[in-house]
Amino acid sequence: MLRIILTPLLVISFIFKGFAQFSPPGLGEAHTASWFALGLKQPLNKSGTLSSKTYLGLGRISTPDRYNGFEKPAIYVFNQEVTHRFHKNWSYAAALSYRYQYQYNSTPPYAQSSPDARQELRAYSRFSYHNSVGKFNYGLSFRPELRFFYNPDFSPYSKNTQLRSRLRAKASFFLNSSKTQQFITTAEVLYATTKTNQWSTFKYQDTRFCFYYSVALSQPQVVLNVGYMTDLIGTTSLTDVHYIAFDVLLINPFKRK
């Protein structure tokens, strides 16, 4: 299993610089899922080394016995991130996120469970290495997260706190000379420890692979991303969930003319 997880990361150990897509969040066990996000990226200084990225996203899922990825509401997300690129090849980020995720029974008729939703407050940082060769951009990032879970009335959820780490590799390749179109691929491995009455062991959770086509429109710059993600959950009993994703990113919408 370790070889299966690490080999794609070594082969695709890249990170994309330039545009950005909002990869789908993991939505648990289902056949298919869909994800849409609307975001904006705004420079915070003249050099552009400090920037803010904000997005709103929503996801839907199928039931375990069907393949309609738009069938049921799954999650609503608000995310705010600030990134500092302090070196040509290095950057770090800090972010806060709020998520409202619906809960469903795992047996027919798959109605909402009790409680029927889970709220999450998340804080995370990310440390990234970037580089490029011609039209090809690559790198690697590490993202530690602290997650707090609550019932809909903000009482503590049964699994109330989680520490999670994500190792992500990402690559992009420009498809035209004007660099307005590109292909993006990522591979990400997640490990976590969760607290109920006490902390669980730190262990592997899932691996996610994304493939995106990205196109930038004319000024003011709007980036459209359409993609696919597969989420491989578990080890001995493997569950694969297939996502389709679409997002829109506005870059520097508050630029002075």
Secondary structure as UniProt FT lines:
FT   HELIX           2..11
FT   STRAND          32..43
FT   TURN            46..47
FT   STRAND          50..61
FT   TURN            64..65
FT   TURN            69..70
FT   STRAND          72..87
FT   TURN            88..89
FT   STRAND          90..104
FT   TURN            108..109
FT   STRAND          112..133
FT   TURN            134..135
FT   STRAND          136..150
FT   TURN            152..153
FT   STRAND          156..174
FT   TURN            177..178
FT   STRAND          181..195
FT   STRAND          203..216
FT   STRAND          222..233
FT   STRAND          239..251
FT   TURN            253..254
//
